């Protein structure tokens, strides 16, 4: 490991330690910390055009704020954000906008979240406490290089971002970020390559060349799995580049990023058969000791698969982070609320009461409502979390799934309902990808289709029949779905099983403009428009059999 890397770890550890200690020290002062955060937010929001339109006063109490401000969504801010981006003047809050971060969504409905100086300081508070706890709990992480996700955006959207890089490091303050870059296995400029394909190729080249790689942090486990599989697909081209230290034909598209040189990695890749293999990855990255990704709800089976491929690494879940803010993060083996970052309220899923965080109860299922330095006030998330305990007075939360759902004909199927159904399936060696709601599952009748990934050579016909029947029985337990089926408004539930179903799903997400690296495996998806040919073929071939089984 280089001197710069070692020095970077040492100095970064010193810088994040006070923030980690502060988070720990104030866990018994939840209400006072949250009220103080709201007071600071009101003082800067009141000076903005949006704040004046809303009549916000810096003197409001928590109770005044909760009574006078409505709960909102992105649509309530879309026009102000568009004006802000066009005029370059602050509309939502009196804090400079550093960049706009796109969220995953269809290309026609991308949400651009303003990352202000204040909001970045809020995110810095959470990531500082997390990194500080990592260094304290896993001191070996100071002995290797790190890869923190560079979730580059789709190729067709790159001109809209003015060269901004969707870089996890940018959540840290400037000083911490500068030190963190010294520890990185791959240069951030990779994200500026001409296409997403080139960005991924460059990422894999730098990671394969790094024998000292000790830490991998990505958001979606499917992104990491896809990268490992692509490493096998590109192994010969990568071996050639790493043996010569040149990008070859890709050079003009690499935005001046240097190609690493590693004869060792070139030899390993050249003799590899390309099949994902724990033994190969252990030989390629002998010092890999830590792995982090989403691992709850629909991501759970994919995280388990990733852990099996990289068993030498300790695994840690991510908690609940979103483009609009952070809700929980890992700390001392738990997932406490990021109470020092944003102002939090919660909506009880059952009663719809709005509660401050200090009034939450054990076992309660709630939806987070965030007030943040973006300027968003009482911004309702689409996620459901459960209260599983406390760190001091701070609630610890488990992500259960998204609260949004699908309503093709009035059946009202929620994402949490779909997740419960998927959890109860008898899948054998299959992995669930999503329960897909289609406007036309066959013959212009809408319906639900379970997508699963199976090993090569699996008995797909039998599995599809069995799972179609299981899904239909599970959905029939819900009154509105059962009624829609009896009225002929929905076709019977179906299952499509394919060896590389995850790739088909991810490709469809990319075609819909979603952010590379941030694409989630969701328990429930609604795809409008044309059904991919690979699905349509199986649906048409198996519809009659599945209907009889149902």
RODO-2510 file (C-alpha; in nm, 4 decimals, decimal comma):
residues 550
     n   res          X          Y          Z
     1     x     0,0000     0,0000     0,0000
     2     x     0,1341     0,3445    -0,0953
     3     x     0,2408     0,6167     0,1464
     4     x    -0,0404     0,8460     0,0280
     5     x    -0,2976     0,5735     0,0948
     6     x    -0,1664     0,5078     0,4455
     7     x    -0,1529     0,8781     0,5256
     8     x    -0,5035     0,9257     0,3865
     9     x    -0,6441     0,6588     0,6181
    10     x    -0,4602     0,7959     0,9208
    11     x    -0,5742     1,1544     0,8703
    12     x    -0,9283     1,0593     0,7702
    13     x    -0,9629     0,8484     1,0821
    14     x    -0,8591     1,1474     1,2936
    15     x    -1,1041     1,3777     1,1142
    16     x    -1,4106     1,1516     1,1450
    17     x    -1,3524     1,0513     1,5065
    18     x    -1,5078     1,3666     1,6638
    19     x    -1,8246     1,3297     1,4554
    20     x    -1,8559     0,9662     1,5553
    21     x    -1,8131     1,0556     1,9207
    22     x    -2,0649     1,3404     1,8945
    23     x    -2,3265     1,1067     1,7473
    24     x    -2,2636     0,8670     2,0346
    25     x    -2,2610     1,1361     2,3005
    26     x    -2,5983     1,2905     2,2126
    27     x    -2,8104     0,9753     2,1754
    28     x    -2,9880     1,0594     2,5039
    29     x    -3,0802     1,4095     2,3819
    30     x    -3,2966     1,3170     2,0820
    31     x    -3,5744     1,5715     2,1326
    32     x    -3,3454     1,8656     2,2053
    33     x    -3,1214     1,7838     1,9053
    34     x    -3,4208     1,7567     1,6727
    35     x    -3,5786     2,0808     1,7968
    36     x    -3,2468     2,2605     1,7520
    37     x    -3,2132     2,1285     1,3960
    38     x    -3,5623     2,2554     1,3140
    39     x    -3,4815     2,5983     1,4580
    40     x    -3,1726     2,6239     1,2351
    41     x    -3,3686     2,5036     0,9320
    42     x    -3,6464     2,7574     0,9879
    43     x    -3,3963     3,0426     1,0104
    44     x    -3,2550     2,9725     0,6629
    45     x    -3,5807     2,8599     0,5006
    46     x    -3,7644     3,1748     0,6106
    47     x    -3,5226     3,3898     0,4070
    48     x    -3,5920     3,2056     0,0788
    49     x    -3,8605     3,2855    -0,1821
    50     x    -4,0288     2,9511    -0,1100
    51     x    -4,0176     3,0215     0,2617
    52     x    -4,1824     3,3593     0,2111
    53     x    -4,4501     3,2015    -0,0082
    54     x    -4,5160     2,9454     0,2665
    55     x    -4,5205     3,2116     0,5365
    56     x    -4,2449     3,0367     0,7337
    57     x    -4,1269     3,2150     1,0463
    58     x    -3,7902     3,1566     1,2108
    59     x    -3,9692     3,1764     1,5472
    60     x    -4,1980     2,8792     1,4903
    61     x    -4,1914     2,5997     1,7459
    62     x    -4,1973     2,2327     1,6468
    63     x    -4,5697     2,2319     1,7098
    64     x    -4,6231     2,5459     1,4981
    65     x    -4,4286     2,3928     1,2111
    66     x    -4,6217     2,0651     1,2240
    67     x    -4,9546     2,2476     1,2344
    68     x    -4,8906     2,5088     0,9646
    69     x    -4,6819     2,3276     0,7041
    70     x    -4,8473     2,0608     0,4865
    71     x    -4,6871     1,7269     0,4106
    72     x    -4,5452     1,7370     0,0584
    73     x    -4,3919     1,5374    -0,2227
    74     x    -4,1529     1,6141    -0,5056
    75     x    -4,4311     1,7482    -0,7265
    76     x    -4,4864     2,0340    -0,4829
    77     x    -4,1312     2,1547    -0,5475
    78     x    -4,0836     2,0643    -0,9147
    79     x    -4,1611     2,4106    -1,0542
    80     x    -3,9438     2,5893    -0,7990
    81     x    -3,6560     2,3520    -0,8766
    82     x    -3,6977     2,4082    -1,2511
    83     x    -3,6883     2,7864    -1,1926
    84     x    -3,3890     2,7486    -0,9635
    85     x    -3,1954     2,5447    -1,2203
    86     x    -3,2762     2,7931    -1,4968
    87     x    -3,2052     3,1176    -1,3088
    88     x    -2,9318     2,9799    -1,0801
    89     x    -3,0937     3,1651    -0,7900
    90     x    -3,1920     2,9918    -0,4688
    91     x    -3,5675     2,9354    -0,4462
    92     x    -3,6135     2,6759    -0,1733
    93     x    -3,3657     2,7651     0,0983
    94     x    -3,0999     3,0250     0,1708
    95     x    -2,8037     2,7939     0,1062
    96     x    -2,5906     2,7715    -0,2114
    97     x    -2,6761     2,4834    -0,4459
    98     x    -2,3605     2,2809    -0,5121
    99     x    -2,5161     2,0456    -0,7685
   100     x    -2,8370     1,8677    -0,8660
   101     x    -2,8621     1,4962    -0,8060
   102     x    -3,0922     1,2930    -1,0329
   103     x    -3,3001     1,0206    -0,8759
   104     x    -3,3959     0,6960    -1,0429
   105     x    -3,7099     0,7220    -1,2471
   106     x    -3,8299     0,7263    -1,6041
   107     x    -3,6471     0,9654    -1,8334
   108     x    -3,9606     1,1770    -1,8644
   109     x    -3,9992     1,2091    -1,4897
   110     x    -3,6480     1,2441    -1,3476
   111     x    -3,6376     1,4162    -1,0116
   112     x    -3,3504     1,6609    -0,9688
   113     x    -3,2753     1,7043    -0,5997
   114     x    -3,0811     2,0223    -0,5100
   115     x    -2,7732     1,9377    -0,3056
   116     x    -2,7102     2,2590    -0,1148
   117     x    -2,4191     2,3370     0,1118
   118     x    -2,6439     2,2846     0,4137
   119     x    -2,7791     1,9532     0,2867
   120     x    -2,4287     1,8220     0,2198
   121     x    -2,3300     1,9113     0,5749
   122     x    -2,6301     1,7089     0,6958
   123     x    -2,5205     1,4082     0,4903
   124     x    -2,1638     1,4576     0,6104
   125     x    -2,2808     1,4212     0,9703
   126     x    -2,4233     1,0749     0,8981
   127     x    -2,1420     0,9446     0,6821
   128     x    -1,8808     1,0779     0,9262
   129     x    -2,0394     0,8864     1,2146
   130     x    -2,0619     0,5733     0,9987
   131     x    -1,7017     0,5887     0,8763
   132     x    -1,5780     0,6692     1,2260
   133     x    -1,7572     0,3638     1,3618
   134     x    -1,6093     0,1531     1,0789
   135     x    -1,2541     0,2521     1,1643
   136     x    -1,3227     0,1860     1,5317
   137     x    -1,5024    -0,1468     1,4856
   138     x    -1,2921    -0,2753     1,1937
   139     x    -0,9458    -0,1188     1,2287
   140     x    -0,8141    -0,3417     0,9499
   141     x    -0,9983    -0,1145     0,7063
   142     x    -0,7125     0,1320     0,7476
   143     x    -0,4830    -0,1241     0,5834
   144     x    -0,6091    -0,1371     0,2259
   145     x    -0,7617     0,0600    -0,0571
   146     x    -1,1348     0,1337    -0,0776
   147     x    -1,3922     0,1340    -0,3542
   148     x    -1,6898     0,3559    -0,2787
   149     x    -1,9664     0,3440    -0,5359
   150     x    -1,9445     0,5797    -0,8322
   151     x    -2,3046     0,5491    -0,9466
   152     x    -2,2697     0,7079    -1,2877
   153     x    -2,5792     0,8284    -1,4634
   154     x    -2,7260     0,6966    -1,7892
   155     x    -2,5350     0,7885    -2,1039
   156     x    -2,8271     0,9833    -2,2540
   157     x    -2,8583     1,2029    -1,9408
   158     x    -2,4932     1,3008    -1,9034
   159     x    -2,5239     1,6311    -2,0871
   160     x    -2,7876     1,7434    -1,8353
   161     x    -2,5515     1,7142    -1,5386
   162     x    -2,2799     1,9581    -1,6489
   163     x    -2,0131     1,6991    -1,5700
   164     x    -2,1272     1,6323    -1,2138
   165     x    -2,0222     1,2928    -1,0836
   166     x    -2,2660     1,0857    -0,8809
   167     x    -1,9936     1,0148    -0,6271
   168     x    -2,0580     0,8881    -0,2739
   169     x    -1,7479     1,0754    -0,1578
   170     x    -1,9222     1,4047    -0,2331
   171     x    -2,1366     1,3538     0,0765
   172     x    -1,8283     1,4287     0,2855
   173     x    -1,6929     1,7752     0,3614
   174     x    -1,4132     1,8991     0,1349
   175     x    -1,1288     1,8111     0,3719
   176     x    -1,2547     1,4629     0,4480
   177     x    -1,3298     1,4062     0,0804
   178     x    -0,9784     1,5050    -0,0227
   179     x    -0,8331     1,2539     0,2235
   180     x    -1,0834     0,9841     0,1270
   181     x    -0,9762     1,0120    -0,2370
   182     x    -0,6230     0,9162    -0,1291
   183     x    -0,7610     0,5816    -0,0112
   184     x    -0,9567     0,5005    -0,3274
   185     x    -0,8823     0,2100    -0,5600
   186     x    -1,0380     0,3813    -0,8646
   187     x    -1,0221     0,7464    -0,9752
   188     x    -1,3482     0,9418    -0,9666
   189     x    -1,2980     1,0590    -1,3273
   190     x    -1,4088     0,7118    -1,4387
   191     x    -1,7652     0,8432    -1,4192
   192     x    -1,6860     1,0913    -1,6999
   193     x    -1,6121     0,8226    -1,9582
   194     x    -1,8234     0,8506    -2,2705
   195     x    -2,0738     0,5752    -2,1873
   196     x    -2,1884     0,3759    -1,8867
   197     x    -2,0309     0,0719    -2,0507
   198     x    -1,6924     0,2473    -2,0634
   199     x    -1,7290     0,3652    -1,7031
   200     x    -1,7891     0,0098    -1,5864
   201     x    -1,4981    -0,1255    -1,7925
   202     x    -1,2612     0,1308    -1,6418
   203     x    -1,3896     0,0569    -1,2908
   204     x    -1,3262    -0,3148    -1,3324
   205     x    -0,9806    -0,2529    -1,4730
   206     x    -0,8771    -0,0442    -1,1734
   207     x    -1,0301    -0,2858    -0,9230
   208     x    -0,8776    -0,5936    -1,0875
   209     x    -0,5365    -0,4250    -1,0889
   210     x    -0,5533    -0,3468    -0,7163
   211     x    -0,4092    -0,6328    -0,5100
   212     x    -0,4514    -0,4150    -0,1974
   213     x    -0,8293    -0,3750    -0,2343
   214     x    -0,9728    -0,4102     0,1158
   215     x    -1,3155    -0,2453     0,1114
   216     x    -1,6078    -0,2402    -0,1330
   217     x    -1,9123    -0,0203    -0,0753
   218     x    -2,1942    -0,0255    -0,3316
   219     x    -2,5633     0,0476    -0,3016
   220     x    -2,7347    -0,2379    -0,4810
   221     x    -2,6000    -0,5937    -0,4491
   222     x    -2,7215    -0,6561    -0,8048
   223     x    -2,4838    -0,3857    -0,9280
   224     x    -2,1930    -0,5656    -0,7636
   225     x    -2,3088    -0,9044    -0,8929
   226     x    -2,3419    -0,7660    -1,2440
   227     x    -1,9944    -0,6137    -1,2219
   228     x    -1,8415    -0,9445    -1,1135
   229     x    -2,0148    -1,1237    -1,4004
   230     x    -1,9028    -0,8555    -1,6468
   231     x    -1,5493    -0,9021    -1,5212
   232     x    -1,5758    -1,2542    -1,6583
   233     x    -1,7265    -1,1412    -1,9884
   234     x    -1,4553    -0,8815    -2,0450
   235     x    -1,1712    -1,0842    -1,8939
   236     x    -0,9675    -1,1155    -2,2149
   237     x    -0,9993    -0,7491    -2,3113
   238     x    -0,9198    -0,6474    -1,9542
   239     x    -0,6185    -0,8792    -1,9468
   240     x    -0,4867    -0,7182    -2,2654
   241     x    -0,5351    -0,3648    -2,1303
   242     x    -0,3761    -0,4449    -1,7937
   243     x    -0,0773    -0,6192    -1,9508
   244     x    -0,0026    -0,3142    -2,1699
   245     x    -0,1334    -0,0327    -1,9505
   246     x    -0,3462     0,0964    -2,2388
   247     x    -0,7206     0,1186    -2,3054
   248     x    -0,6698     0,0207    -2,6686
   249     x    -0,9715     0,1002    -2,8852
   250     x    -1,1542     0,2494    -2,5855
   251     x    -0,8909     0,5226    -2,5336
   252     x    -1,0798     0,8090    -2,7071
   253     x    -1,3852     0,7434    -2,4876
   254     x    -1,2070     0,7352    -2,1517
   255     x    -1,1971     1,1117    -2,0799
   256     x    -0,8218     1,1043    -2,0248
   257     x    -0,8394     0,8517    -1,7396
   258     x    -0,5126     0,6620    -1,7086
   259     x    -0,5230     0,2871    -1,7689
   260     x    -0,3665     0,0872    -1,4843
   261     x    -0,1008    -0,1735    -1,5534
   262     x    -0,0910    -0,5058    -1,3680
   263     x     0,0818    -0,8116    -1,5170
   264     x    -0,0381    -1,0121    -1,2155
   265     x    -0,4076    -0,9335    -1,2752
   266     x    -0,3636    -0,9839    -1,6499
   267     x    -0,2370    -1,3393    -1,5957
   268     x    -0,5167    -1,4227    -1,3506
   269     x    -0,7848    -1,2920    -1,5857
   270     x    -0,6391    -1,4642    -1,8922
   271     x    -0,6459    -1,8084    -1,7300
   272     x    -0,9908    -1,7623    -1,5665
   273     x    -1,2891    -1,9347    -1,7284
   274     x    -1,5083    -1,6333    -1,6524
   275     x    -1,7512    -1,8088    -1,4184
   276     x    -1,8114    -1,6272    -1,0868
   277     x    -1,6042    -1,8239    -0,8382
   278     x    -1,5207    -1,7397    -0,4736
   279     x    -1,1759    -1,8982    -0,5104
   280     x    -1,0896    -1,6743    -0,8061
   281     x    -1,2089    -1,3576    -0,6329
   282     x    -1,0127    -1,4492    -0,3214
   283     x    -0,6979    -1,4871    -0,5332
   284     x    -0,7636    -1,1619    -0,7191
   285     x    -0,8354    -0,9631    -0,3987
   286     x    -0,6532    -1,1407    -0,1156
   287     x    -0,6929    -0,8461     0,1254
   288     x    -1,0638    -0,7827     0,0729
   289     x    -1,2046    -0,7655     0,4253
   290     x    -1,5209    -0,5576     0,4097
   291     x    -1,8269    -0,5448     0,1859
   292     x    -2,1295    -0,3182     0,2171
   293     x    -2,4573    -0,3025     0,0234
   294     x    -2,8335    -0,3022     0,0692
   295     x    -2,9464    -0,6287     0,2264
   296     x    -3,3070    -0,5826     0,3386
   297     x    -3,6476    -0,6449     0,1795
   298     x    -3,6161    -0,7363    -0,1910
   299     x    -3,2365    -0,6971    -0,1833
   300     x    -3,1924    -0,9752     0,0759
   301     x    -3,1542    -1,2806    -0,1535
   302     x    -2,9185    -1,0919    -0,3854
   303     x    -2,7060    -0,9723    -0,0944
   304     x    -2,6844    -1,3346     0,0208
   305     x    -2,5603    -1,4367    -0,3242
   306     x    -2,3001    -1,1589    -0,3209
   307     x    -2,1774    -1,2688     0,0217
   308     x    -2,1326    -1,6246    -0,1069
   309     x    -1,9106    -1,4995    -0,3904
   310     x    -1,6940    -1,2872    -0,1581
   311     x    -1,6900    -1,4905     0,1642
   312     x    -1,3536    -1,3501     0,2738
   313     x    -1,5164    -1,0118     0,3425
   314     x    -1,7174    -0,9082     0,6463
   315     x    -2,0601    -0,7921     0,5286
   316     x    -2,2530    -0,4884     0,6515
   317     x    -2,5950    -0,3630     0,5385
   318     x    -2,6457    -0,0017     0,4353
   319     x    -2,9471     0,1149     0,6278
   320     x    -3,1899     0,3476     0,4500
   321     x    -3,0348     0,6166     0,2310
   322     x    -3,2196     0,8000    -0,0455
   323     x    -3,1283     1,0795    -0,2836
   324     x    -3,3535     1,3059    -0,0758
   325     x    -3,1819     1,2230     0,2527
   326     x    -3,0544     0,9614     0,4951
   327     x    -3,2880     0,7906     0,7420
   328     x    -3,0683     0,5226     0,9042
   329     x    -2,7108     0,4014     0,8772
   330     x    -2,5079     0,1249     1,0426
   331     x    -2,3616     0,2180     1,3812
   332     x    -2,2470    -0,0151     1,6588
   333     x    -2,4128    -0,3106     1,4890
   334     x    -2,7523    -0,1400     1,4663
   335     x    -2,9349     0,1008     1,2335
   336     x    -3,0222     0,4132     1,4335
   337     x    -3,2051     0,7167     1,2984
   338     x    -2,9704     0,9785     1,1517
   339     x    -3,1011     1,2166     1,4162
   340     x    -2,8179     1,4696     1,3781
   341     x    -2,8725     1,5133     1,0042
   342     x    -3,2316     1,6091     0,9209
   343     x    -3,5560     1,6959     1,0967
   344     x    -3,7685     1,3805     1,1185
   345     x    -4,1347     1,3041     1,1631
   346     x    -4,3108     0,9739     1,1032
   347     x    -4,6535     0,8692     0,9809
   348     x    -4,8000     0,5628     1,1511
   349     x    -4,8960     0,3170     0,8764
   350     x    -5,2053     0,1995     1,0639
   351     x    -5,3437     0,5168     1,2212
   352     x    -5,1865     0,7800     0,9884
   353     x    -5,0942     0,9886     1,2926
   354     x    -4,7888     1,2096     1,2470
   355     x    -4,5379     1,1606     1,5284
   356     x    -4,2043     1,3147     1,6282
   357     x    -3,9223     1,0593     1,6576
   358     x    -3,9219     1,0683     2,0378
   359     x    -4,2805     0,9337     2,0458
   360     x    -4,2217     0,6186     1,8393
   361     x    -4,3082     0,2831     1,9942
   362     x    -4,1422    -0,0572     1,9671
   363     x    -4,2785    -0,2585     1,6740
   364     x    -4,4497     0,0421     1,5158
   365     x    -4,4444     0,0566     1,1341
   366     x    -4,4007     0,4110     1,0085
   367     x    -4,3212     0,6206     0,7008
   368     x    -4,0394     0,8799     0,7358
   369     x    -4,1145     1,2479     0,6716
   370     x    -3,8011     1,4584     0,6200
   371     x    -3,7223     1,8285     0,6434
   372     x    -3,3759     1,8844     0,4989
   373     x    -3,1212     2,1336     0,3731
   374     x    -3,2452     2,0767     0,0178
   375     x    -3,5308     2,3072     0,1136
   376     x    -3,7843     2,0249     0,1193
   377     x    -4,0201     2,0656     0,4148
   378     x    -4,2138     1,7700     0,5550
   379     x    -4,1189     1,5581     0,2526
   380     x    -4,2999     1,2252     0,2684
   381     x    -4,0880     0,9259     0,1700
   382     x    -4,2297     0,6123     0,0065
   383     x    -4,0566     0,3760     0,2482
   384     x    -4,1904     0,1792     0,5433
   385     x    -3,9684     0,1112     0,8429
   386     x    -4,0279    -0,0745     1,1690
   387     x    -3,9072     0,0384     1,5113
   388     x    -3,6884    -0,2438     1,6434
   389     x    -3,5262    -0,0832     1,9470
   390     x    -3,3231     0,2141     2,0623
   391     x    -2,9709     0,3452     2,0867
   392     x    -3,0144     0,5618     2,3925
   393     x    -3,3303     0,7557     2,3043
   394     x    -3,2722     0,7225     1,9290
   395     x    -3,4989     0,4721     1,7513
   396     x    -3,3352     0,1944     1,5498
   397     x    -3,5281     0,1096     1,2356
   398     x    -3,5524    -0,1771     0,9869
   399     x    -3,6495    -0,1098     0,6271
   400     x    -3,9525    -0,3201     0,5275
   401     x    -4,0172    -0,1974     0,1748
   402     x    -4,1766     0,0819    -0,0195
   403     x    -4,5261     0,2031     0,0569
   404     x    -4,6182     0,2835    -0,3015
   405     x    -4,8063     0,0218    -0,4963
   406     x    -4,9881    -0,0683    -0,8144
   407     x    -5,3547    -0,0215    -0,8933
   408     x    -5,4157    -0,1462    -1,2484
   409     x    -5,7933    -0,1870    -1,2117
   410     x    -5,8590    -0,1101    -0,8451
   411     x    -5,6832    -0,4130    -0,6918
   412     x    -5,4604    -0,1976    -0,4681
   413     x    -5,1500    -0,4180    -0,4354
   414     x    -4,8775    -0,2512    -0,2254
   415     x    -4,5040    -0,3121    -0,2372
   416     x    -4,5081    -0,4415     0,1198
   417     x    -4,7866    -0,6854     0,0252
   418     x    -4,5748    -0,8045    -0,2687
   419     x    -4,2696    -0,8415    -0,0448
   420     x    -4,4653    -1,0571     0,2003
   421     x    -4,5839    -1,2735    -0,0872
   422     x    -4,2289    -1,3159    -0,2225
   423     x    -4,0989    -1,4035     0,1234
   424     x    -4,3489    -1,6909     0,1439
   425     x    -4,2705    -1,8522    -0,1927
   426     x    -4,1084    -2,1948    -0,2199
   427     x    -3,8326    -2,1042    -0,4646
   428     x    -3,5805    -2,3914    -0,4427
   429     x    -3,2727    -2,2631    -0,6320
   430     x    -3,4566    -1,9707    -0,7933
   431     x    -3,4128    -1,6066    -0,6905
   432     x    -3,7054    -1,3615    -0,7039
   433     x    -3,6506    -1,0525    -0,9161
   434     x    -3,9853    -0,8724    -0,8966
   435     x    -4,3604    -0,9081    -0,9119
   436     x    -4,4385    -0,7270    -1,2342
   437     x    -4,7673    -0,5511    -1,3025
   438     x    -4,8362    -0,5376    -1,6761
   439     x    -5,1038    -0,3382    -1,8534
   440     x    -5,1245    -0,6293    -2,0980
   441     x    -5,0167    -0,9648    -1,9572
   442     x    -5,1844    -1,1445    -2,2488
   443     x    -5,4686    -1,0659    -2,4871
   444     x    -5,5033    -0,7038    -2,3689
   445     x    -5,5893    -0,8132    -2,0139
   446     x    -5,3712    -0,6651    -1,7383
   447     x    -5,2195    -0,8924    -1,4784
   448     x    -4,9278    -0,9795    -1,2532
   449     x    -4,6183    -1,1731    -1,3558
   450     x    -4,3522    -1,3038    -1,1188
   451     x    -4,0007    -1,2787    -1,2609
   452     x    -3,7461    -1,5240    -1,1193
   453     x    -3,3894    -1,6110    -1,2058
   454     x    -3,2992    -1,9806    -1,2288
   455     x    -2,9743    -2,1711    -1,2891
   456     x    -2,8953    -2,2939    -1,6384
   457     x    -3,0608    -2,6282    -1,7028
   458     x    -3,3384    -2,5855    -1,4447
   459     x    -3,6815    -2,7385    -1,5123
   460     x    -3,8409    -2,4072    -1,5978
   461     x    -4,1829    -2,5329    -1,7087
   462     x    -4,2599    -2,7090    -1,3844
   463     x    -4,1255    -2,4241    -1,1721
   464     x    -4,3275    -2,1661    -1,3660
   465     x    -4,6476    -2,3635    -1,3150
   466     x    -4,5833    -2,4084    -0,9428
   467     x    -4,4926    -2,0452    -0,8791
   468     x    -4,7792    -1,9127    -1,0923
   469     x    -5,0199    -2,1052    -0,8692
   470     x    -4,8450    -1,9858    -0,5501
   471     x    -4,8574    -1,6210    -0,6555
   472     x    -5,2208    -1,6429    -0,7613
   473     x    -5,3198    -1,7994    -0,4279
   474     x    -5,1306    -1,5318    -0,2392
   475     x    -5,2854    -1,2457    -0,4339
   476     x    -5,6331    -1,3965    -0,4020
   477     x    -5,6094    -1,3439    -0,0261
   478     x    -5,6546    -0,9716    -0,0908
   479     x    -6,0172    -0,8690    -0,1372
   480     x    -5,9746    -0,6130    -0,4156
   481     x    -5,7539    -0,8453    -0,6216
   482     x    -5,9959    -1,1342    -0,5774
   483     x    -6,2861    -0,9145    -0,6865
   484     x    -6,0965    -0,7921    -0,9941
   485     x    -6,0218    -1,1520    -1,0927
   486     x    -6,3858    -1,2572    -1,0483
   487     x    -6,4958    -0,9638    -1,2636
   488     x    -6,2506    -1,0612    -1,5360
   489     x    -6,0574    -0,7351    -1,5018
   490     x    -5,7273    -0,9134    -1,4366
   491     x    -5,5766    -1,2233    -1,5890
   492     x    -5,4385    -1,5018    -1,3661
   493     x    -5,0970    -1,4471    -1,2148
   494     x    -4,8100    -1,5941    -1,4149
   495     x    -4,4443    -1,6716    -1,3627
   496     x    -4,1543    -1,6347    -1,6053
   497     x    -3,8291    -1,8073    -1,5088
   498     x    -3,5105    -1,7357    -1,7066
   499     x    -3,1413    -1,8017    -1,6355
   500     x    -3,0444    -1,4330    -1,6630
   501     x    -3,3686    -1,2682    -1,5605
   502     x    -3,1866    -1,0100    -1,3498
   503     x    -3,0062    -0,8800    -1,6595
   504     x    -3,3372    -0,8407    -1,8438
   505     x    -3,4848    -0,6539    -1,5463
   506     x    -3,1863    -0,4219    -1,5100
   507     x    -3,1778    -0,3498    -1,8825
   508     x    -3,5447    -0,2520    -1,8752
   509     x    -3,4742    -0,0225    -1,5792
   510     x    -3,1887     0,1418    -1,7699
   511     x    -3,4093     0,1872    -2,0759
   512     x    -3,6538     0,3682    -1,8481
   513     x    -3,3801     0,6163    -1,7524
   514     x    -3,2862     0,4803    -1,4111
   515     x    -2,9507     0,5606    -1,2506
   516     x    -2,6787     0,3005    -1,3047
   517     x    -2,5604     0,1560    -0,9746
   518     x    -2,8655     0,2812    -0,7848
   519     x    -3,1196     0,0506    -0,9525
   520     x    -3,2945    -0,1521    -0,6858
   521     x    -3,4452    -0,4944    -0,7039
   522     x    -3,7979    -0,3987    -0,5990
   523     x    -4,0670    -0,6448    -0,4872
   524     x    -4,3247    -0,4753    -0,7114
   525     x    -4,2881    -0,2934    -1,0428
   526     x    -4,5312    -0,1537    -1,2974
   527     x    -4,4057    -0,1589    -1,6571
   528     x    -4,6220     0,0282    -1,9014
   529     x    -4,5757     0,0014    -2,2746
   530     x    -4,4381    -0,2919    -2,4681
   531     x    -4,3459    -0,6118    -2,2865
   532     x    -3,9887    -0,7281    -2,3605
   533     x    -3,9844    -1,0001    -2,6276
   534     x    -3,8198    -1,2541    -2,3971
   535     x    -4,1098    -1,2227    -2,1531
   536     x    -4,3798    -1,2087    -2,4164
   537     x    -4,2661    -1,5390    -2,5686
   538     x    -4,2882    -1,7223    -2,2368
   539     x    -4,6153    -1,5541    -2,1384
   540     x    -4,7845    -1,6548    -2,4604
   541     x    -4,6524    -2,0109    -2,4389
   542     x    -4,7509    -2,0707    -2,0765
   543     x    -5,0640    -1,8654    -2,0249
   544     x    -5,3114    -2,1473    -2,0804
   545     x    -5,1316    -2,3891    -1,8489
   546     x    -5,0942    -2,1258    -1,5777
   547     x    -5,4626    -2,0344    -1,6000
   548     x    -5,5618    -2,3975    -1,5494
   549     x    -5,3258    -2,4312    -1,2515
   550     x    -5,4766    -2,1185    -1,0945
***
